[in-house]
Amino acid sequence: MKKRIYTLLSLMLPTLTGLACPVCERQQPKLFQGITHGAGPASDWDYLIIAIMVAIVVFTLYFSVKMLVRPGENKPNHIKHTILTLEDGSEK
């Protein structure tokens, strides 16, 4: 089932750029033509706001993945061990 979903998504992904209507394409700057709908950015501040948002998202994504892959909590008295310890003293 997962293979079918991934195959369907991979086939649909390249066509998503062609979904913008001609009226919206004329309103967008060259960078966003054919990708987004609606009015384009109102000023250069919009690009700055988007760049800051992208930086924040990339920053948080990096540290989220880093902490999931290598949390670095090796001390036996760390709070996670109170949750992960079973009643018989062994860890899950």
Buried (B, 14 or more C-beta within 10 A) or exposed (E): EEEEEEEEEEEEEEEEEEEBEEEBBEBBEEEBBBBBEEEBBEEEEEEEEEEEEEEEEEEEEEEEEEEEEEEEEEEEEEEEEEEEEEEEEEEE
